[in-house]
């Protein structure tokens, strides 16, 4: 706050250099201290001394603590790691980044995250129609397991491969689905004889297996 205008008290100011020199010498010699003998003058001397101390404190404050009495100019320095408010006649202030619990400024990382989230494409109720059934916990678990499965990329499969023809693929499917028939023919004197009908790519055969203790014998009869 600026000081108020001074009252015009200079009309009785001593300007004569001779008088000022004599008065200064009188002060230096302590002539004014002779007034201590009079109570009224002693009180005035005390008050003048207090005023002198106050003036000295004002001078000390202005010299050591007040750096400028002009208008403070503020500027901003921003980079990829900080935001600083600069003061022309005081201390600069670094503004902290905002976090979950405290207000603050937005960092460039937060700005990029907000921009990406703002630009995302969502789905509203107007774009989704039809009937839906909630997934059971077991189905959801299966989907999670399937999503986490490890597949094979070109980097993990090497070597030469030949595509199966349609006829070979058909034969494999037929052989995979072949039907076998087992029939226990006899059980005489602890000897078991089992006949099995097998099929492999359209070729049928009878396989006889005889088991007697630890002895196993087989015979195959091809059917034409």
KOLGU-819797 format. One record per residue: residue in three letters; x, y, z of N, C-alpha, C in turn; residue number from 1. Coordinates in steps of 0.001 Angstrom, whole numbers, plus 500000, padded with zeros to 6 digits. Atoms other than C-alpha are relative to their C-alpha. Example, Ala and Ser with C-alpha at 12.3 -4.5 7.8 and 13.67 -1.06 7.14 Angstrom:
2
residu | nu | nv | nw | cau | cav | caw | cu | cv | cw | num
Ala | 500890 | 498810 | 500000 | 512300 | 495500 | 507800 | 500900 | 501200 | 500000 | 1 $
Ser | 499180 | 498810 | 499940 | 513670 | 498940 | 507140 | 499230 | 501090 | 500730 | 2 $
//
This chain:
224
residu | nu | nv | nw | cau | cav | caw | cu | cv | cw | num
Unk | 500847 | 498813 | 500000 | 500000 | 500000 | 500000 | 500883 | 501237 | 500000 | 1 $
Unk | 499186 | 498788 | 500113 | 501393 | 503418 | 499046 | 499803 | 500876 | 501231 | 2 $
Unk | 500076 | 499072 | 498874 | 502165 | 506020 | 501728 | 499108 | 501178 | 499656 | 3 $
Unk | 500843 | 498813 | 500198 | 499740 | 508893 | 502206 | 500862 | 501243 | 499860 | 4 $
Unk | 499253 | 498737 | 500159 | 500760 | 512437 | 501357 | 500369 | 500587 | 501353 | 5 $
Unk | 499547 | 499372 | 498760 | 502803 | 514224 | 504018 | 499343 | 501362 | 500172 | 6 $
Unk | 500499 | 498648 | 499702 | 501466 | 517288 | 505757 | 501123 | 501019 | 499808 | 7 $
Unk | 498958 | 498970 | 500236 | 503286 | 520553 | 504947 | 500568 | 500525 | 501317 | 8 $
Unk | 499396 | 499598 | 498728 | 505531 | 520858 | 508039 | 501399 | 500576 | 499800 | 9 $
Unk | 498656 | 499528 | 500276 | 508658 | 522192 | 506314 | 500149 | 501516 | 500144 | 10 $
Unk | 499895 | 498541 | 499963 | 507830 | 525902 | 506840 | 500876 | 500513 | 501156 | 11 $
Unk | 499134 | 499615 | 498887 | 509756 | 525963 | 510143 | 501316 | 499229 | 499992 | 12 $
Unk | 498789 | 500787 | 500100 | 512596 | 523789 | 508924 | 501235 | 500900 | 500020 | 13 $
Unk | 498766 | 499224 | 499900 | 516055 | 525084 | 509846 | 500863 | 499672 | 498783 | 14 $
Unk | 499196 | 500183 | 501199 | 518070 | 525622 | 506688 | 501361 | 500673 | 500104 | 15 $
Unk | 498726 | 499294 | 499842 | 520890 | 527840 | 507944 | 501077 | 498986 | 500399 | 16 $
Unk | 498972 | 500999 | 499773 | 524055 | 525743 | 507778 | 500746 | 500243 | 501311 | 17 $
Unk | 499297 | 499689 | 498751 | 525691 | 527564 | 510703 | 499203 | 499512 | 501198 | 18 $
Unk | 500868 | 500446 | 498907 | 522734 | 526901 | 512971 | 499946 | 498466 | 500058 | 19 $
Unk | 500068 | 501468 | 500036 | 522500 | 523268 | 511808 | 501277 | 499391 | 500567 | 20 $
Unk | 498738 | 500519 | 499479 | 526190 | 522745 | 512609 | 500043 | 500129 | 501516 | 21 $
Unk | 499990 | 499792 | 498558 | 525811 | 524234 | 516091 | 499056 | 499049 | 500709 | 22 $
Unk | 500980 | 500906 | 499393 | 522696 | 522160 | 516830 | 500525 | 498575 | 499968 | 23 $
Unk | 499463 | 501346 | 500095 | 524407 | 518978 | 515586 | 501091 | 499776 | 501031 | 24 $
Unk | 498936 | 500127 | 498995 | 527411 | 519633 | 517821 | 499407 | 499900 | 501397 | 25 $
Unk | 500658 | 500054 | 498697 | 525088 | 520217 | 520762 | 499415 | 498614 | 500249 | 26 $
Unk | 500567 | 501346 | 499855 | 523373 | 516874 | 520061 | 501102 | 498969 | 500261 | 27 $
Unk | 498914 | 500949 | 499833 | 526671 | 515061 | 519743 | 500585 | 500064 | 501407 | 28 $
Unk | 499463 | 499861 | 498646 | 527799 | 516420 | 523089 | 498995 | 499623 | 501071 | 29 $
Unk | 501019 | 500432 | 499047 | 524513 | 515309 | 524706 | 499399 | 501119 | 500819 | 30 $
Unk | 500560 | 498877 | 499252 | 523377 | 518786 | 525730 | 498521 | 499811 | 500281 | 31 $
Unk | 501439 | 500189 | 499817 | 519753 | 517731 | 525273 | 499677 | 499091 | 501177 | 32 $
Unk | 500266 | 500905 | 498882 | 520140 | 515132 | 528012 | 499856 | 500756 | 501320 | 33 $
Unk | 500179 | 499191 | 498790 | 520214 | 517970 | 530550 | 498523 | 500217 | 500289 | 34 $
Unk | 501448 | 499816 | 499811 | 516455 | 518153 | 530006 | 499375 | 498844 | 500787 | 35 $
Unk | 500542 | 501121 | 499232 | 516069 | 514822 | 531837 | 499592 | 500427 | 501404 | 36 $
Unk | 500342 | 499540 | 498652 | 515864 | 516808 | 535032 | 498575 | 500513 | 500084 | 37 $
Unk | 501372 | 499486 | 500023 | 512488 | 518127 | 533968 | 499076 | 498900 | 499452 | 38 $
Unk | 500857 | 501141 | 500355 | 509641 | 515586 | 533813 | 499376 | 500150 | 498626 | 39 $
Unk | 500675 | 499808 | 501290 | 507831 | 517073 | 530828 | 500986 | 499821 | 498849 | 40 $
Unk | 499010 | 500109 | 501059 | 510995 | 517420 | 528750 | 500548 | 498564 | 499905 | 41 $
Unk | 499517 | 501374 | 500013 | 512153 | 513919 | 529809 | 499038 | 499081 | 499234 | 42 $
Unk | 500990 | 500793 | 500735 | 508885 | 512455 | 528480 | 500121 | 500229 | 498501 | 43 $
Unk | 499837 | 499697 | 501417 | 509423 | 514260 | 525179 | 501257 | 499337 | 499439 | 44 $
Unk | 498779 | 500676 | 500437 | 513001 | 512943 | 524995 | 499750 | 498496 | 499768 | 45 $
Unk | 500303 | 501444 | 500153 | 511673 | 509376 | 525505 | 499206 | 499742 | 498717 | 46 $
Unk | 500832 | 500194 | 501187 | 509060 | 509795 | 522780 | 500817 | 500195 | 498723 | 47 $
Unk | 499152 | 499776 | 501166 | 511616 | 511203 | 520348 | 500906 | 498789 | 499761 | 48 $
Unk | 499153 | 501187 | 500129 | 513873 | 508205 | 521062 | 499218 | 498831 | 499420 | 49 $
Unk | 500843 | 501063 | 500570 | 510979 | 505788 | 520328 | 499757 | 500235 | 498517 | 50 $
Unk | 500214 | 499692 | 501411 | 510258 | 507558 | 517057 | 501267 | 499715 | 499182 | 51 $
Unk | 498732 | 500274 | 500687 | 513937 | 507320 | 516139 | 500170 | 498505 | 499759 | 52 $
Unk | 499891 | 501464 | 500176 | 513902 | 503553 | 516751 | 499045 | 499498 | 498927 | 53 $
Unk | 500968 | 500407 | 501028 | 510745 | 503192 | 514602 | 500504 | 500336 | 498600 | 54 $
Unk | 499482 | 499606 | 501305 | 512359 | 505115 | 511740 | 501139 | 499068 | 499569 | 55 $
Unk | 498904 | 500926 | 500311 | 515450 | 502893 | 511949 | 499451 | 498644 | 499541 | 56 $
Unk | 500593 | 501276 | 500390 | 513249 | 499751 | 511753 | 499376 | 500075 | 498605 | 57 $
Unk | 500585 | 499823 | 501335 | 511413 | 501146 | 508721 | 501094 | 499969 | 498936 | 58 $
Unk | 498890 | 500019 | 500957 | 514736 | 501779 | 506973 | 500565 | 498587 | 499827 | 59 $
Unk | 499492 | 501379 | 500096 | 515949 | 498264 | 507823 | 499083 | 499131 | 499150 | 60 $
Unk | 500967 | 500801 | 500748 | 512745 | 496705 | 506453 | 500041 | 500328 | 498508 | 61 $
Unk | 499987 | 499609 | 501410 | 512863 | 498708 | 503229 | 501268 | 499530 | 499295 | 62 $
Unk | 498743 | 500408 | 500628 | 516511 | 497806 | 502613 | 500118 | 498485 | 499833 | 63 $
Unk | 499743 | 501445 | 499991 | 516397 | 494048 | 503438 | 498836 | 499136 | 499549 | 64 $
Unk | 501150 | 500875 | 500271 | 512834 | 492767 | 502854 | 499149 | 500453 | 498825 | 65 $
Unk | 500780 | 499508 | 501137 | 511210 | 494965 | 500241 | 500939 | 500111 | 498808 | 66 $
Unk | 499118 | 500022 | 501176 | 512798 | 494230 | 496866 | 499563 | 500979 | 498924 | 67 $
Unk | 500486 | 499097 | 501035 | 510597 | 496454 | 494748 | 498668 | 500585 | 500433 | 68 $
Unk | 501296 | 499378 | 499734 | 507750 | 498898 | 495102 | 499232 | 500243 | 498711 | 69 $
Unk | 500673 | 499875 | 501283 | 506742 | 498560 | 491464 | 499000 | 498856 | 499825 | 70 $
Unk | 501002 | 501024 | 500283 | 503986 | 496441 | 489907 | 500673 | 498666 | 499697 | 71 $
Unk | 499447 | 501334 | 500237 | 504694 | 492672 | 489947 | 499497 | 499460 | 498663 | 72 $
Unk | 500348 | 500591 | 501288 | 504765 | 491115 | 486484 | 500159 | 498482 | 500083 | 73 $
Unk | 499983 | 501456 | 499968 | 503933 | 487418 | 486134 | 500137 | 499448 | 498588 | 74 $
Unk | 499871 | 500712 | 501276 | 504925 | 485064 | 483323 | 499989 | 498506 | 500290 | 75 $
Unk | 500120 | 501454 | 499850 | 504670 | 481326 | 482716 | 501063 | 499304 | 499158 | 76 $
Unk | 499058 | 500858 | 500732 | 507317 | 478766 | 481735 | 499466 | 498578 | 500030 | 77 $
Unk | 500554 | 501351 | 500098 | 505952 | 475434 | 480485 | 500927 | 499142 | 499154 | 78 $
Unk | 499249 | 500972 | 500781 | 507842 | 472357 | 479306 | 499385 | 498621 | 500228 | 79 $
Unk | 500573 | 501352 | 499924 | 507352 | 468575 | 479230 | 500021 | 499426 | 501411 | 80 $
Unk | 499900 | 500544 | 498642 | 508094 | 468172 | 482944 | 499448 | 500917 | 501083 | 81 $
Unk | 500444 | 499096 | 498939 | 506837 | 471287 | 484776 | 499281 | 501205 | 499420 | 82 $
Unk | 500661 | 498735 | 500329 | 504749 | 474468 | 484769 | 500320 | 500962 | 501133 | 83 $
Unk | 499519 | 499069 | 498985 | 506253 | 477470 | 486589 | 499438 | 501388 | 499736 | 84 $
Unk | 500428 | 498605 | 500058 | 504745 | 480892 | 487331 | 501165 | 500853 | 500483 | 85 $
Unk | 498843 | 499180 | 499683 | 507566 | 483460 | 487256 | 499557 | 501370 | 500505 | 86 $
Unk | 500285 | 498685 | 499425 | 507509 | 486643 | 489373 | 501156 | 500944 | 499699 | 87 $
Unk | 498950 | 499040 | 500329 | 509382 | 489789 | 488357 | 500747 | 500496 | 501223 | 88 $
Unk | 499327 | 499485 | 498805 | 510195 | 490746 | 491967 | 499808 | 499103 | 501220 | 89 $
Unk | 500186 | 500921 | 498884 | 509469 | 487654 | 494079 | 500454 | 498604 | 499627 | 90 $
Unk | 499645 | 501389 | 500254 | 509879 | 483898 | 494244 | 499075 | 499382 | 498961 | 91 $
Unk | 500799 | 500718 | 500990 | 508706 | 481716 | 491341 | 499234 | 498868 | 500677 | 92 $
Unk | 500837 | 501068 | 499436 | 506002 | 479081 | 491962 | 499821 | 498905 | 498962 | 93 $
Unk | 500210 | 501168 | 500862 | 505920 | 475584 | 490458 | 498629 | 499414 | 500299 | 94 $
Unk | 501354 | 500525 | 499820 | 502356 | 474326 | 489913 | 500029 | 498479 | 499901 | 95 $
Unk | 499968 | 501467 | 500021 | 501843 | 470618 | 490778 | 498958 | 499433 | 499049 | 96 $
Unk | 500963 | 500699 | 500863 | 500055 | 468101 | 488563 | 498828 | 499509 | 500829 | 97 $
Unk | 501182 | 500521 | 499315 | 496541 | 467022 | 489457 | 500147 | 498502 | 500236 | 98 $
Unk | 500007 | 501431 | 499727 | 496096 | 463621 | 491074 | 498644 | 499610 | 500560 | 99 $
Unk | 501294 | 500504 | 499541 | 493319 | 461491 | 492549 | 499439 | 500806 | 501162 | 100 $
Unk | 500454 | 499351 | 498775 | 493164 | 463439 | 495821 | 500128 | 501516 | 499986 | 101 $
Unk | 499728 | 498561 | 499950 | 494325 | 466972 | 494919 | 499813 | 500652 | 498639 | 102 $
Unk | 500090 | 499204 | 501212 | 493586 | 469674 | 492393 | 501397 | 500337 | 499514 | 103 $
Unk | 498723 | 499614 | 500576 | 496383 | 470660 | 490036 | 499842 | 500249 | 498515 | 104 $
Unk | 500039 | 499742 | 501443 | 497312 | 471350 | 486435 | 500011 | 498683 | 499240 | 105 $
Unk | 500036 | 501200 | 500853 | 496919 | 468893 | 483545 | 501350 | 499816 | 499322 | 106 $
Unk | 498741 | 500306 | 500679 | 500120 | 467229 | 482355 | 499729 | 499614 | 498554 | 107 $
Unk | 500191 | 500398 | 501393 | 500729 | 466370 | 478702 | 499528 | 498559 | 499894 | 108 $
Unk | 500475 | 501391 | 500024 | 500190 | 462669 | 479531 | 498495 | 499939 | 500285 | 109 $
Unk | 501437 | 499975 | 499699 | 496793 | 463427 | 481104 | 499226 | 500556 | 498815 | 110 $
Unk | 500670 | 499418 | 501165 | 495885 | 465598 | 478088 | 499818 | 498967 | 498905 | 111 $
Unk | 500095 | 501020 | 501053 | 496686 | 462777 | 475641 | 498968 | 498937 | 500365 | 112 $
Unk | 500963 | 501017 | 499570 | 494655 | 460277 | 477725 | 498575 | 500512 | 499856 | 113 $
Unk | 501344 | 499416 | 500128 | 491648 | 462631 | 477815 | 499594 | 500092 | 498535 | 114 $
Unk | 500304 | 499892 | 501423 | 491888 | 463237 | 474059 | 499640 | 498649 | 499404 | 115 $
Unk | 500299 | 501338 | 500509 | 491975 | 459500 | 473301 | 498655 | 499506 | 500504 | 116 $
Unk | 501275 | 500457 | 499437 | 489065 | 458778 | 475639 | 498829 | 500751 | 499390 | 117 $
Unk | 501067 | 499195 | 500606 | 487028 | 461641 | 474139 | 499705 | 499538 | 498579 | 118 $
Unk | 500158 | 500388 | 501399 | 487623 | 460342 | 470602 | 499534 | 498560 | 499823 | 119 $
Unk | 500377 | 501406 | 500139 | 486572 | 456760 | 471360 | 498611 | 499883 | 499390 | 120 $
Unk | 501305 | 500281 | 500605 | 483626 | 455236 | 469472 | 499250 | 499041 | 500905 | 121 $
Unk | 500788 | 500846 | 499104 | 480949 | 453841 | 471750 | 498745 | 499493 | 499318 | 122 $
Unk | 501241 | 500563 | 500499 | 477713 | 451975 | 471264 | 498865 | 500445 | 500899 | 123 $
Unk | 501167 | 499580 | 499245 | 474367 | 453386 | 472308 | 498893 | 498980 | 499827 | 124 $
Unk | 501136 | 500918 | 500098 | 471047 | 451621 | 472777 | 499366 | 500044 | 498616 | 125 $
Unk | 500589 | 499882 | 501333 | 470071 | 452893 | 469327 | 500705 | 499119 | 498990 | 126 $
Unk | 499237 | 500804 | 500961 | 472782 | 450819 | 467635 | 499997 | 498527 | 500348 | 127 $
Unk | 500041 | 501393 | 499580 | 472150 | 447562 | 469519 | 498539 | 499577 | 500092 | 128 $
Unk | 501382 | 500466 | 499994 | 468957 | 445628 | 468886 | 499985 | 498491 | 500027 | 129 $
Unk | 500136 | 501441 | 499973 | 467631 | 442106 | 469209 | 499891 | 499478 | 501418 | 130 $
Unk | 500136 | 500639 | 498694 | 467296 | 439629 | 472051 | 501349 | 499452 | 500436 | 131 $
Unk | 498722 | 500437 | 499461 | 470215 | 438765 | 474275 | 499757 | 499138 | 501225 | 132 $
Unk | 500084 | 500891 | 498846 | 470731 | 435998 | 476824 | 501278 | 500112 | 500800 | 133 $
Unk | 498819 | 499866 | 499142 | 473048 | 436420 | 479766 | 500808 | 498709 | 499992 | 134 $
Unk | 499118 | 501159 | 499985 | 476052 | 434098 | 479747 | 500058 | 499401 | 501395 | 135 $
Unk | 499813 | 500662 | 498713 | 476265 | 431511 | 482474 | 501459 | 500099 | 500408 | 136 $
Unk | 498625 | 499908 | 499520 | 479386 | 431430 | 484623 | 500905 | 499002 | 499289 | 137 $
Unk | 499178 | 501007 | 500674 | 480575 | 428225 | 482912 | 500322 | 500428 | 498570 | 138 $
Unk | 499755 | 499528 | 501367 | 480153 | 429717 | 479413 | 501002 | 501148 | 500019 | 139 $
Unk | 499064 | 498886 | 499891 | 481923 | 432897 | 480498 | 501407 | 499494 | 500272 | 140 $
Unk | 498689 | 500581 | 499707 | 484737 | 430752 | 481899 | 500597 | 499379 | 498753 | 141 $
Unk | 499506 | 500607 | 501235 | 484988 | 428819 | 478619 | 500503 | 501061 | 499026 | 142 $
Unk | 499583 | 498924 | 500905 | 485167 | 432059 | 476643 | 501331 | 500584 | 500457 | 143 $
Unk | 498740 | 499471 | 499474 | 487887 | 433374 | 478945 | 501155 | 499051 | 499716 | 144 $
Unk | 498954 | 500986 | 500275 | 489835 | 430117 | 478547 | 500383 | 499998 | 498533 | 145 $
Unk | 499737 | 499993 | 501438 | 489477 | 430195 | 474768 | 500727 | 501266 | 499572 | 146 $
Unk | 499336 | 498737 | 500327 | 490514 | 433858 | 474645 | 501467 | 499951 | 500381 | 147 $
Unk | 498619 | 500063 | 499504 | 493650 | 433037 | 476622 | 500808 | 498882 | 499373 | 148 $
Unk | 499289 | 501131 | 500589 | 494602 | 430052 | 474453 | 501229 | 500472 | 499242 | 149 $
Unk | 498761 | 499697 | 500715 | 498035 | 429961 | 472891 | 499912 | 499414 | 498598 | 150 $
Unk | 500068 | 500464 | 501388 | 497987 | 429747 | 469114 | 501376 | 499828 | 499414 | 151 $
Unk | 498743 | 500223 | 500699 | 500663 | 428948 | 466576 | 500116 | 501017 | 498878 | 152 $
Unk | 499747 | 499030 | 501057 | 502131 | 431631 | 464368 | 500980 | 499412 | 499002 | 153 $
Unk | 499057 | 500478 | 501016 | 504299 | 431310 | 461270 | 501398 | 499854 | 500571 | 154 $
Unk | 498663 | 500082 | 499406 | 507280 | 431789 | 463564 | 500205 | 498691 | 500734 | 155 $
Unk | 499868 | 501226 | 499217 | 506532 | 428553 | 465438 | 499771 | 498756 | 499166 | 156 $
Unk | 500239 | 501143 | 500873 | 505671 | 426317 | 462468 | 500984 | 500093 | 498833 | 157 $
Unk | 499022 | 499984 | 501080 | 508434 | 425392 | 460045 | 499978 | 498651 | 499276 | 158 $
Unk | 499958 | 501242 | 500776 | 509075 | 422746 | 457369 | 499099 | 500079 | 498789 | 159 $
Unk | 500827 | 500058 | 501199 | 507312 | 421689 | 454182 | 498727 | 499216 | 500277 | 160 $
Unk | 501301 | 500624 | 499786 | 503643 | 420734 | 454145 | 499310 | 499815 | 498655 | 161 $
Unk | 500756 | 500288 | 501217 | 501443 | 419140 | 451463 | 498523 | 499942 | 500348 | 162 $
Unk | 501434 | 499984 | 499738 | 497730 | 419823 | 451344 | 499382 | 498647 | 499691 | 163 $
Unk | 500692 | 501269 | 500215 | 495466 | 416759 | 451645 | 498977 | 500161 | 498896 | 164 $
Unk | 501036 | 499984 | 501029 | 493345 | 415942 | 448632 | 498664 | 499674 | 500648 | 165 $
Unk | 501335 | 500251 | 499463 | 489610 | 415641 | 449098 | 499769 | 498510 | 500232 | 166 $
Unk | 500203 | 501443 | 499833 | 489738 | 411844 | 448628 | 500736 | 499486 | 501227 | 167 $
Unk | 499251 | 500424 | 498819 | 492471 | 411398 | 451252 | 499305 | 500474 | 501267 | 168 $
Unk | 500715 | 499487 | 498841 | 490582 | 413625 | 453648 | 498753 | 499188 | 500282 | 169 $
Unk | 501202 | 500822 | 499829 | 487445 | 411547 | 453019 | 500352 | 498653 | 500604 | 170 $
Unk | 499579 | 501292 | 499461 | 489333 | 408286 | 453680 | 500349 | 500104 | 501478 | 171 $
Unk | 499649 | 499819 | 498586 | 490700 | 409673 | 456931 | 498745 | 500127 | 500846 | 172 $
Unk | 501249 | 499844 | 499267 | 487227 | 410696 | 458004 | 499279 | 498664 | 500142 | 173 $
Unk | 500651 | 501315 | 499953 | 485853 | 407249 | 457100 | 500696 | 499071 | 500970 | 174 $
Unk | 499237 | 500866 | 499107 | 488648 | 405447 | 458937 | 499819 | 500412 | 501453 | 175 $
Unk | 500216 | 499525 | 498638 | 488158 | 407675 | 461977 | 498656 | 499539 | 500540 | 176 $
Unk | 501345 | 500382 | 499574 | 484492 | 406730 | 462023 | 499733 | 498509 | 499867 | 177 $
Unk | 500213 | 501435 | 500208 | 485037 | 402953 | 461411 | 499389 | 499356 | 501243 | 178 $
Unk | 500699 | 500727 | 498934 | 482998 | 400518 | 463491 | 500677 | 498661 | 500218 | 179 $
Unk | 499452 | 501325 | 499687 | 484578 | 397523 | 465245 | 498978 | 499217 | 500802 | 180 $
Unk | 500966 | 500865 | 499312 | 482697 | 394510 | 466609 | 500773 | 498902 | 500700 | 181 $
Unk | 499335 | 501013 | 499197 | 483972 | 392312 | 469414 | 498979 | 498966 | 500451 | 182 $
Unk | 500897 | 501073 | 499572 | 482424 | 388923 | 470154 | 500806 | 498913 | 500697 | 183 $
Unk | 499357 | 501079 | 499251 | 483507 | 386485 | 472821 | 499395 | 498677 | 499534 | 184 $
Unk | 500529 | 501232 | 500595 | 483186 | 383127 | 471030 | 499941 | 498854 | 501000 | 185 $
Unk | 500004 | 501141 | 499081 | 484077 | 380726 | 473821 | 500809 | 500319 | 501227 | 186 $
Unk | 499229 | 499892 | 498772 | 485435 | 380351 | 477283 | 500148 | 498585 | 500551 | 187 $
Unk | 499831 | 501407 | 499659 | 486783 | 376806 | 477600 | 501327 | 499786 | 500675 | 188 $
Unk | 498768 | 500307 | 499263 | 489295 | 375678 | 480178 | 500898 | 501235 | 500144 | 189 $
Unk | 499275 | 498735 | 499789 | 490285 | 379309 | 480902 | 500659 | 500533 | 498743 | 190 $
Unk | 499507 | 499462 | 501264 | 490941 | 379937 | 477212 | 498890 | 500826 | 499372 | 191 $
Unk | 500986 | 499088 | 500592 | 489114 | 382950 | 475778 | 500359 | 500247 | 498552 | 192 $
Unk | 499819 | 499694 | 501413 | 488632 | 383441 | 472064 | 499045 | 501138 | 499647 | 193 $
Unk | 500800 | 498822 | 500350 | 487457 | 386867 | 470869 | 500194 | 500299 | 498531 | 194 $
Unk | 499944 | 499637 | 501414 | 486582 | 387713 | 467295 | 499669 | 501483 | 499871 | 195 $
Unk | 500207 | 498566 | 500222 | 486852 | 391329 | 466155 | 499905 | 500266 | 498516 | 196 $
Unk | 500161 | 499585 | 501400 | 485580 | 392763 | 462861 | 500591 | 501400 | 499875 | 197 $
Unk | 499365 | 498695 | 500200 | 487752 | 395647 | 461628 | 499773 | 500468 | 498587 | 198 $
Unk | 500162 | 499410 | 501338 | 487467 | 398024 | 458702 | 501026 | 501102 | 499851 | 199 $
Unk | 499000 | 498978 | 500271 | 490194 | 400174 | 457158 | 499929 | 500370 | 498527 | 200 $
Unk | 500135 | 499512 | 501373 | 489425 | 402215 | 454020 | 499233 | 499012 | 499120 | 201 $
Unk | 500857 | 500903 | 500763 | 486759 | 399806 | 452904 | 500436 | 498555 | 500000 | 202 $
Unk | 499530 | 501386 | 499935 | 488776 | 396651 | 453648 | 499637 | 499437 | 501369 | 203 $
Unk | 500466 | 500610 | 498765 | 487237 | 394349 | 456241 | 500833 | 498767 | 500319 | 204 $
Unk | 499238 | 501187 | 499581 | 488925 | 391626 | 458274 | 499432 | 499479 | 501302 | 205 $
Unk | 500365 | 500629 | 498744 | 488192 | 389136 | 461057 | 501281 | 499733 | 500772 | 206 $
Unk | 498816 | 500192 | 499170 | 490712 | 389164 | 463896 | 499592 | 499129 | 501180 | 207 $
Unk | 500271 | 500911 | 498901 | 490672 | 386183 | 466280 | 501134 | 500137 | 501022 | 208 $
Unk | 499010 | 499856 | 498926 | 492419 | 386668 | 469644 | 499710 | 498952 | 501053 | 209 $
Unk | 500139 | 501050 | 498997 | 493010 | 383687 | 471970 | 500913 | 500370 | 501150 | 210 $
Unk | 499246 | 499684 | 498795 | 494084 | 384361 | 475530 | 499929 | 498813 | 500941 | 211 $
Unk | 499918 | 501111 | 499057 | 495274 | 381546 | 477810 | 501067 | 500373 | 501021 | 212 $
Unk | 499050 | 499529 | 499002 | 496834 | 382886 | 480953 | 500746 | 501198 | 499452 | 213 $
Unk | 499182 | 498910 | 500540 | 499753 | 385012 | 479817 | 500265 | 499843 | 498520 | 214 $
Unk | 499775 | 500270 | 501416 | 499717 | 383530 | 476308 | 498879 | 500643 | 499200 | 215 $
Unk | 500964 | 499345 | 500881 | 498018 | 385666 | 473608 | 500394 | 499676 | 498557 | 216 $
Unk | 499779 | 500329 | 501394 | 497677 | 384452 | 470023 | 498924 | 500677 | 499155 | 217 $
Unk | 500970 | 499344 | 500871 | 496009 | 386259 | 467103 | 500077 | 499399 | 498615 | 218 $
Unk | 500083 | 500431 | 501406 | 494860 | 385274 | 463615 | 499087 | 500951 | 499278 | 219 $
Unk | 500792 | 499034 | 500763 | 493563 | 387646 | 460918 | 499560 | 499371 | 498710 | 220 $
Unk | 500571 | 500550 | 501240 | 491276 | 386602 | 458116 | 499460 | 501179 | 499211 | 221 $
Unk | 500469 | 498905 | 500835 | 490861 | 389162 | 455322 | 498735 | 499595 | 499270 | 222 $
Unk | 501272 | 500244 | 500689 | 487343 | 389399 | 453835 | 500065 | 500687 | 498646 | 223 $
Unk | 499987 | 499433 | 501348 | 487023 | 389867 | 450065 | 498601 | 500200 | 499510 | 224 $
//
